Amino acid sequence: MIIQALCCLLILLPAKSTAGAVDSVSLERILDGAEQAERAFREKVQDYTCRARTTISEPQNDGADKTVRVIEKTIYRKLPDRRMETFHSIIEDGRALSPEEAAEHQKKQNRSVTRVSRDFFSPEHRRRYTYELLEPDTIDGVPAHVLNISPREEEQPLVSGTIWLRGDNFEIIRMDIQPVKRPRFVKKLHMILAFDEVSEGIWLPVRIDVDACGGFLFLKKCLNVHETWDSFRINPGLPDSIFVTPEPWKRSPGFFVSLLRMERKDRRHAQTHPYALRCGTTGHPPDLCSARHPDPRPARTGRLLGGDRPGGDLEPGSPGQ
């Protein structure tokens, strides 16, 4: 009886030790599967919208993070590379920005937003990258193939890092990457993206964490950016007229650099206009206004492009849902 029990245990152990692991697949098969998954995505998705929340914080000397800006917005994407953002609210250092201030931030963001490609496996990209198959991993209980990628040449906007692909359909579920070539005043730019199935058979990024350091002259700092995406609408039929024409990548300062420039301009603005917060302006909660320090300038009214409605307006009037 004991011998039979030991034999049964020996038979069960190998099956238990390999549970949840991906099957042994060649690197070439994984690359082909990832290319097919990306091609299927392009065939299914022409455009989409989603809600986003961005939290920007600065590391402090005591190890804690100080939140400096929280942005609520809607993102509009039209493949392959068109993107526009509508800001609904911005809280900066505990203060709600006026519609005019937020509109200025939005204008800069739409012209300098960092666009992270998810296409690393097309024939064109496979000629520009080298791939190394690492040990399998498990992400949120899902078996995954793990690839290390590195560009054959250091040029913008290529990246290096690690990509996790689902073991069953080769969809990207995680990326840990950094650009191989950065502007000289950006010392560090590290990004981690998480993907999920936002609609049947459609996988998109739902979260990004950015760790960045850099600066110029006397303005130097590190920033942590955490952004989440939800409430996706797939193929709503976005018109071309709503998009700002993207500037060439090499001329675009990028997300982190735009934050540094905003910070520098905000400091000059604060010195010139010490009473920036106006009471009674549309969008400001009453408790944020200070009766002790009234703004000597005339109050201006208005609303943020997009308002509070889910999905927002693409422009004044109907978005053409």
N, C-alpha and C positions, 0 to 999 in steps of 0.2 A: 504493500500500500504506500509506503514512504517513497519507494523508488518511482512508482507511477506519478506521485505528486511532484517529485523533483523534475521528472521528464516534462510534465505539463508546464511547470514554471519556466524551464529552459525554452520551451516553444513560445511562451507568451512574452518573455523579456525582449527579444528583438523587435517585435511588433510594437511594444510600448515605447521603446526608446526612439523609434522613428516616427511616432505619431506627431502630426502637425508640421512635419518637415516637407520642403518642396522636393519634387522628383529631380534626379540628376539630369540636367539639361545642359547642352553645350552653349558656349557663349554666342556662337553664330545663330543658334535657334532662338535664344533670348532676344538678340538684336532684331531678328526677323519678326518675332512676335510683337515686340514693342513698336516696330515700324507699322505693322498691320493695325495695332490698336490706335496709333496716332492717326493713320489714314481713315479709319472708321470714325474717329472723333470729328475730323474735318468734314466728313460727309454728312454727319448728323447735325452739326452745330454751325450755324452761320453767324449768329450774334446772341448775346444774352445780357441780362442786367442782374445786379445783386445789391443788397444792402451791405454796408461795411462800417466797422467801428475801428478807429485807429487810436492807439494810446502811445504817446511818445514820452519817454522818461529819461532822466539823466542820473547816472550813478553818482552817489555821494561818497564822501571820504569815509563815512562810517559803515559803508557797505550797503546801505539802503538805496532805493530808487525814488527820485522825486518826479512825480508826474507834472509835466510842463504843458502838455496839450492833449486834448481828447477831441476827436473829430467824428461826427456822424455824417455819413454821405451815401450816395448811390453811385455805383460804377456801371458804365455802359461800355460794352466791348463788341466790336465787330471784327471778325477774323478776316485776315490774319493779324493785323497790327494796329487797329484803330481803337482808341480808348478815350473816354471822357468821364470826368467825375463831377457830380453835383453835390456841393456841401450843404447840409441842412443846419448844422450847428457846430461851433468851435468854442471849446472852453480852454482858455489859456491862463495858466497860473491862477486858477480859480475864478476867472472872469470870463463872462460870455462876450465874445466879440460882436461888434455891430455888424449889420448886413454889409456895410461898405468895406469894413476890414476883412470880413470873411470872403467877400467877393475877390479882393486882392489876393488873398491866399489861394483861392481856387484857381484864379487865372494863372498864377505861377505854377501851381501843381499840375494843371493840365498840359503845360508846355514842358515840364521837366520830370514827369513821372517815370519812375524806373519800370521798364517792361521786362519781365523775366520770362524767357521763352520756355515752353515745355516740350519743344521738338528737338530732341537730341539724337534721333534715330533714323531720320530720312537719309536717302543716299547722299545728299549734299553734306549733311552733318557727319555722317559716318566717314567721309573723306577728311573731315577737319578734326575729328577726335580720335583718340585711342581709348580702348575699353579694357578693363581688367575685371574678371569675375572673382568676387570675394566669397567668403563663407556665407551660406544662407542665414537668414535672420527671421525674426517674427516681430511684426509691427501691429500692436493692438490685437494680438491673437491671430493675425493673418500671416501665414508663411510667405516669405518674400525672397526673390532673387536680389542680390546686392551687386551693384556695379560701381567701380571707380572710373571716373572719366577725367581725361586731361586733354587739352587742345594740342594739336601738333605745332601750332604757332601761337605766340602770345600776342593776341590782337583783340580789340574790342569788337563785339560785346561777348566774346567767348568766356566760359567759366570752367572751373575745375571743382571736383568734389565727389560726392557719393549719391547714388540714386537707388531707391528701393522699388522693385516692381512686384506686383502681386504674382504669386505662383500659379494662379489659375487662368488669368487672362492678360498678363503682362502690362497692366495699367500701372502708371506711376502712383505710388501712395506716399512717397516722402522724398524730399530732396534736401541735401545739405551741401551748399555750394558757395562759391565766392568768385568774383571776376578775376581773371588773370592779369588784367591791365586796368588800373584805376587812375583817375586824375591825380596829379602829384600832391594835392592837398588832402586827399582821402587816404589815410594810413591803413584803415581796416574797414572791410565791408563783408560781413558774413551773414548768410541768409539760410533759414530752415523753413521749408514749406511742407504742409501736410495736405493731402488730397483725400477726397471722399466722393461717393456716388451721390450727386446732387439731384439726379433724375435717372430714370431707368436706363442703364447702359452708358451714362455720361458722367465722367469723372473730371472734377475741377478742383483747384486749390481752395481750401476753406480756412486756412490759417497761414500766416507768415510771421516769423520772428527775425528781426534784423538787429545785428550788433555792429555799430559803426563808430569809428573814431577818425578825427581829422580836424582841419582848420587851416587858417592862413593868418599871417601877421600875429596879432595878439588875441584873435578869436579862435580858440582851440577847445574842443570838447568831445565827449563821447555821448552817444545816444543809443537808447534801446527802443525799437519800434515793434509793437505787437498789433497786428491787424487781423481781424476775423471777417469772413464773408458768409452771408446766409440769404435766405429768401430769393433764391435764384429763379429767374424767368428765362426759359430757353426759347430762342428764335421768336422774339416779339416783333421782328421786322423793323429794326432801327434805321431811320433815314440817314444818308451820308451827311446831310446838312448840319447835323448836331455836333459833328466832331471837329476838334481843332486839328489842323494839319500837323502831324508830328515833325519836330525838327530832327535833323540828322543826329544819330547817336553821339558822334564825336563832339558835336556842338552843344548837346544837351548836358547841363550840369549834373543831372541826376537828382534823386530824391533827397539824399543826405546833404548835398551841396546846396540845394534850394532851401533846406531848413536853416543852414548856416547863414545864407543871405537874408532870409526872413528875420532871423534873430538879430542880425546887425542892423537891418532897417527898423525893426521894432524898437531897438534901443534908442536910435536917433529920434523916432517918433515920440517915445516917452519923454525924452528930454525937451522936445519942442512943444508937445501937447501933454502936460501933466494931468489934465482932466479928461482922459480919453473915454471914460465910462459915462455915458449919458443916461439920465433917468428919463423914463417915459418913452424911450425908443423901442420900436417894435422888436420883439424877440428877447428883451431883457427882463428877467424876473425882478419884481420890486425889491427883494432883499439884497440884490447886488448893487443897488444904487445908494449913494451916500449923500444924505441931505447936508452933511457938514462941508462937503466939497462939491458944490454945484459946478457944472460945466458952463463956462462963460460963453461958449459958442452956441449958435442956434441949433436946436435939435433937428435932426433929419430923420425922416421915416422911410420905411421900405421893408422889403422882405427878401430873404435868401431865395435865390433861384432854386426851385424844387419844393419850397415850403415844408410842411410836416407830413404830407400825404405819403403813404407807402409807395415807393417807386418814383415819386417826385415828378416834377416837370422837366422835360428836356430843354425847354426854352419857354418864354412867356406864351401861354396858350396851351393847346392840346399836344401831348407827346406823340400822338398817332399810335395809340395802343394796338 
